[in-house]
Amino acid sequence: MRNILLFIALLITESLLAQGGRQPLDIRMDFESYDPPSTLVVPEHPTTRAKYPFIDVHSHHWRMDTANLDKLIREMDSLNMGIIVNLSGRGGRTLKAMTENIAKQYPNRVAVFTNINLRSIDDPDWTEETVKQIEFDVANGACGLKIYKSQGMFNTDSSGNRIRINDPRIDPVWAKCGELGIPVIIHAADPRPFWQPLDSLNERWLELKLRPRRKREADDPAPWETIIA
């Protein structure tokens, strides 16, 4: 019995000595590098096509006034996408050319929103011309108005003041859209975490670490609460 216990003790001692002689594993890793494949093995059912036709309400196509739409429509059909909304109609003659090009090739498959220019908001005829443009655009097939992020964050008037989305000078535009019965989509600001501290509580931490230029301070161009109000 004594020999057996001695043998076991020697084995344990040898094992401990062997472990003590090993080099420790380097387990340091950047968070963005950690992307292990799942070890869970289950039946896969990838879905590449919607069961029912759907509408993509957010897309940007800059040259739809002259583009051949065959490739776009093929891609839409492969997904069972019924309609796509182009939010970059620009307005005026460009929008008219877009809607005409769409009507010739694939009517009822692409909806176009118009856009306006806020940078000249102090011009004496800005309100009249902008309202006329919206009327013209809707008469030529525009389905709505899209306000870009830049218009609420970076555009300034002649005094250098940021043009807020609730600026009363824009009220006639909203009134005209209501009169014409068209929706308005406003991209007012970046996500709120872009302004928050870059720490463990920021849900966009990884995105901001990978793309640090997206991080904003309170004066870039203003606090999130001010822009979104």
DOKOL-192888 format. One record per residue (C-alpha): x, y negated, z negated; residue in three letters. Coordinates in Angstrom, 2 decimals. Each point is the difference from the previous one (the first is absolute). Layout:
X|Y|Z|ALA
...
! end
This chain:
0.00|0.00|0.00|MET
2.84|-2.33|-0.87|ARG
1.59|0.66|3.41|ASN
-3.24|-0.77|1.81|ILE
-0.41|-3.33|-1.80|LEU
3.63|-0.86|0.72|LEU
-0.51|0.79|3.69|PHE
-3.07|-2.23|0.19|ILE
1.83|-2.82|-1.75|ALA
2.85|0.25|2.49|LEU
-2.42|-0.15|2.94|LEU
-1.71|-3.10|-1.37|ILE
3.33|-1.70|-0.68|THR
1.24|0.79|3.51|GLU
-3.19|-1.36|1.53|SER
0.23|-3.23|-1.98|LEU
3.65|-0.45|0.91|LEU
-0.79|0.59|3.67|ALA
-2.76|-2.61|-0.06|GLN
2.23|-2.46|-1.74|GLY
2.55|0.28|2.76|GLY
-2.44|-0.86|2.82|ARG
-0.14|-3.42|1.57|GLN
-3.31|-1.78|-0.77|PRO
-2.36|-0.37|2.95|LEU
-0.26|-3.48|1.47|ASP
-3.76|-0.54|-0.09|ILE
0.11|-3.71|0.74|ARG
-2.14|-0.96|2.98|MET
-1.59|-3.15|1.36|ASP
-3.75|0.05|-0.38|PHE
-0.59|-0.58|3.70|GLU
2.15|3.05|0.83|SER
-2.15|2.36|-2.04|TYR
-2.40|1.64|2.45|ASP
-0.10|3.77|-0.66|PRO
-2.21|2.27|2.12|PRO
-2.86|1.56|-1.91|SER
0.50|3.61|-1.08|THR
-3.77|0.51|-0.08|LEU
-1.00|2.30|2.83|VAL
-3.64|-0.33|1.01|VAL
-1.93|0.19|3.28|PRO
0.43|-3.20|2.00|GLU
-2.79|-1.71|1.87|HIS
1.51|-3.10|1.64|PRO
-2.65|-2.33|1.39|THR
1.03|-1.83|3.14|THR
-3.45|-0.98|1.24|ARG
-2.94|-1.52|-1.83|ALA
-3.20|2.03|-0.12|LYS
-2.08|-3.07|0.77|TYR
0.85|-3.06|2.13|PRO
1.44|-2.83|-2.08|PHE
1.02|-3.65|0.32|ILE
3.51|-1.32|-0.62|ASP
-0.66|-3.52|-1.28|VAL
3.62|-1.17|-0.22|HIS
2.33|0.00|2.98|SER
2.13|-2.54|1.86|HIS
0.47|0.10|3.78|HIS
1.67|-3.06|1.47|TRP
-0.14|0.66|3.76|ARG
-3.44|1.47|0.39|MET
-0.85|-2.69|2.56|ASP
2.18|1.74|2.59|THR
0.70|3.46|-1.44|ALA
-1.07|3.30|1.48|ASN
-2.12|1.54|-2.75|LEU
0.18|3.64|1.13|ASP
2.63|1.04|-2.55|LYS
-1.77|-1.75|-2.87|LEU
-3.34|1.60|0.84|ILE
1.58|3.45|0.34|ARG
1.51|-0.38|-3.47|GLU
-3.34|-1.17|-1.36|MET
-1.79|2.95|1.57|ASP
2.50|2.44|-1.47|SER
-0.95|-1.29|-3.47|LEU
-3.73|-0.30|0.77|ASN
0.29|-3.75|-0.54|MET
-3.07|-1.60|1.50|GLY
0.97|-3.67|-0.20|ILE
3.15|-1.93|-0.85|ILE
-0.04|-3.62|-1.19|VAL
2.76|-2.26|1.29|ASN
0.42|-2.82|-2.51|LEU
2.43|-1.91|2.23|SER
-2.27|-1.47|2.66|GLY
1.75|-3.38|-0.32|ARG
-2.96|-1.88|1.47|GLY
-0.80|-2.09|3.05|GLY
0.99|1.20|3.44|ARG
2.18|2.78|-1.41|THR
-2.93|1.52|-1.88|LEU
-2.23|-0.36|3.05|LYS
2.59|1.85|2.08|ALA
0.17|2.73|-2.66|MET
-3.73|0.60|-0.11|THR
-0.22|-0.03|3.80|GLU
2.85|2.50|0.27|ASN
-1.65|2.24|-2.59|ILE
-3.39|-0.22|1.74|ALA
1.54|1.06|3.30|LYS
1.81|3.01|-1.43|GLN
-1.74|1.30|-3.12|TYR
-3.03|-2.05|-1.06|PRO
-1.31|0.56|-3.52|ASN
3.25|1.61|-1.21|ARG
1.93|-3.08|-1.18|VAL
-1.31|-2.90|-2.09|ALA
1.98|-3.25|-0.11|VAL
0.23|-2.62|-2.77|PHE
1.05|-3.55|0.73|THR
2.56|-2.12|-1.89|ASN
0.30|-3.71|-0.73|ILE
2.87|-2.44|-0.53|ASN
0.08|-1.65|-3.42|LEU
3.30|-1.81|0.46|ARG
-1.68|-2.90|1.81|SER
-2.75|-0.32|-2.63|ILE
0.69|-3.73|-0.45|ASP
-0.57|-0.84|3.65|ASP
-3.10|-2.20|0.37|PRO
-1.67|2.43|2.40|ASP
1.09|3.23|-1.73|TRP
-3.41|0.85|-1.45|THR
-1.90|-0.66|3.22|GLU
2.51|1.84|2.19|GLU
0.26|2.99|-2.34|THR
-3.77|0.39|-0.25|VAL
-0.28|-0.26|3.79|LYS
2.70|2.65|0.38|GLN
-1.89|2.40|-2.26|ILE
-3.20|-0.59|1.97|GLU
1.88|0.63|3.25|PHE
1.67|3.13|-1.34|ASP
-3.23|1.53|-1.30|VAL
-1.71|-0.78|3.29|ALA
2.81|1.93|1.69|ASN
-0.16|3.07|-2.19|GLY
1.78|-0.78|-3.28|ALA
-1.52|2.05|-2.83|CYS
1.49|-1.86|-2.96|GLY
2.69|-2.33|-1.34|LEU
3.30|1.16|-1.49|LYS
2.01|-2.29|-2.29|ILE
3.65|1.06|-0.15|TYR
2.04|0.18|-3.20|LYS
2.27|-2.77|1.25|SER
-2.95|-2.38|0.17|GLN
-0.74|0.29|-3.71|GLY
3.55|0.30|-1.24|MET
2.32|-2.05|2.19|PHE
-1.90|-2.43|2.22|ASN
0.15|-3.59|-1.21|THR
-1.79|-3.18|0.96|ASP
1.58|-3.28|1.07|SER
0.72|-0.85|-3.64|SER
1.91|3.23|-0.54|GLY
-2.69|1.55|-2.19|ASN
-0.82|3.67|0.37|ARG
-3.37|0.45|1.70|ILE
-2.11|2.03|-2.38|ARG
-2.65|2.40|1.21|ILE
-2.64|-1.97|-1.94|ASN
1.13|-3.33|1.46|ASP
-3.22|-1.97|0.62|PRO
1.31|-1.06|3.41|ARG
-0.59|3.60|1.14|ILE
-3.62|0.08|-1.19|ASP
-1.44|-0.82|3.46|PRO
1.79|3.08|1.35|VAL
-1.60|2.30|-2.57|TRP
-3.37|-1.65|0.66|ALA
0.30|0.59|3.74|LYS
0.93|3.66|-0.54|CYS
-3.07|0.40|-2.20|GLY
-2.17|-1.70|2.59|GLU
1.30|2.32|2.72|LEU
-0.32|3.05|-2.25|GLY
3.60|1.15|0.28|ILE
2.13|1.41|-2.84|PRO
3.19|-1.64|-1.27|VAL
3.00|2.08|-1.10|ILE
2.54|-1.89|-2.13|ILE
3.48|1.29|-0.83|HIS
0.60|-2.43|-2.84|ALA
3.21|1.25|-1.64|ALA
2.47|2.81|-0.53|ASP
-0.73|2.65|-2.68|PRO
0.09|-1.38|-3.54|ARG
2.93|2.24|-1.14|PRO
2.26|-1.91|2.42|PHE
-0.14|-2.89|-2.50|TRP
0.31|2.13|-3.13|GLN
3.27|0.96|-1.76|PRO
1.95|2.71|1.78|LEU
-0.02|2.51|-2.83|ASP
-1.37|3.41|-0.95|SER
-3.55|-1.38|-0.19|LEU
-0.08|-1.28|3.58|ASN
-1.96|2.43|2.18|GLU
1.82|-1.33|3.09|ARG
3.45|0.48|-1.53|TRP
1.21|2.48|2.61|LEU
-1.27|-2.09|2.90|GLU
1.67|-3.13|-1.37|LEU
3.25|1.85|-0.66|LYS
0.06|1.24|3.57|LEU
-1.18|-3.33|1.45|ARG
1.17|-2.70|-2.44|PRO
-0.95|-2.86|2.32|ARG
-3.64|0.66|-0.86|ARG
0.56|-1.02|-3.62|LYS
-1.46|-3.42|-0.81|ARG
0.42|-2.53|-2.77|GLU
-2.66|-2.32|-1.39|ALA
0.90|-2.76|2.46|ASP
0.22|2.26|3.07|ASP
-2.16|-1.63|1.18|PRO
-2.25|-0.15|-3.08|ALA
-1.19|2.31|-2.79|PRO
-2.13|2.92|1.18|TRP
-2.91|-1.19|-2.14|GLU
0.09|-3.39|1.72|THR
0.04|1.43|3.50|ILE
-2.75|2.53|-0.58|ILE
-2.30|-2.36|-1.95|ALA
! end
